[in-house]
Amino acid sequence: MILVYCSFNLPFAIWPLRPTVEGIPKELDEAAYMDGASPWTVLYDIIFPLARPGLAVTLILTCVFAWNEYLLAATLTNFHARTLTTGLAEYVTTTGTAWGI
């Protein structure tokens, strides 16, 4: 299920992240390199803090998509290994919803 969710959510994750990362000015990277920063330092100290809003949006978007994906999870899982959404569907019966459980 992890591979299935990754393959379906990856295009939707790239969609908001690409403009976020492209919007960060390259001059900030160049200035950090001129000050002696390594590539990892530039990534963690400059790019990640500036891309944090886009990362948050992407996290929320992919979580909602994974939560709402019921059909694949119901098809590809069984009783012993299932996702939370298919497990919660067990409490909805023809006579009503078992709220007490």
Backbone hydrogen bonds, N-H to C=O, Kabsch-Sander energy under -0.5 kcal/mol:
donor,donor_aa,acceptor,acceptor_aa,energy
5,Y,1,M,-2.8
6,C,2,I,-2.4
7,S,3,L,-2.4
8,F,4,V,-1.9
9,N,5,Y,-2.6
10,L,6,C,-1.8
12,F,8,F,-0.5
13,A,9,N,-1.9
14,I,10,L,-2.2
15,W,11,P,-1.5
17,L,13,A,-1.3
18,R,14,I,-2.4
20,T,16,P,-0.9
21,V,17,L,-2.5
22,E,18,R,-2.5
23,G,19,P,-1.3
24,I,21,V,-1.1
28,L,25,P,-1.0
29,D,25,P,-0.7
30,E,26,K,-2.4
31,A,27,E,-2.4
32,A,28,L,-2.0
33,Y,29,D,-2.5
34,M,30,E,-2.2
35,D,31,A,-1.4
36,G,33,Y,-1.2
37,A,32,A,-2.5
42,V,38,S,-2.3
43,L,39,P,-2.1
44,Y,40,W,-2.7
45,D,41,T,-2.8
46,I,42,V,-1.5
47,I,42,V,-2.2
48,F,43,L,-2.5
50,L,46,I,-1.3
51,A,47,I,-2.0
52,R,49,P,-0.6
55,L,51,A,-2.4
56,A,52,R,-2.3
57,V,53,P,-2.2
58,T,54,G,-2.2
59,L,55,L,-2.3
60,I,56,A,-2.4
61,L,57,V,-2.5
62,T,58,T,-2.6
63,C,59,L,-2.1
64,V,60,I,-2.3
65,F,61,L,-2.2
66,A,62,T,-2.4
67,W,63,C,-2.4
68,N,64,V,-2.3
69,E,65,F,-0.7
70,Y,68,N,-1.2
74,A,70,Y,-2.7
75,T,71,L,-1.7
76,L,72,L,-2.9
77,T,73,A,-1.2
78,N,81,A,-1.3
87,G,83,T,-1.8
88,L,84,L,-2.3
89,A,85,T,-1.0
90,E,87,G,-1.1
91,Y,88,L,-1.3
92,V,89,A,-1.0
93,T,91,Y,-0.7
93,T,96,G,-2.7
98,A,91,Y,-2.6
99,W,97,T,-1.6
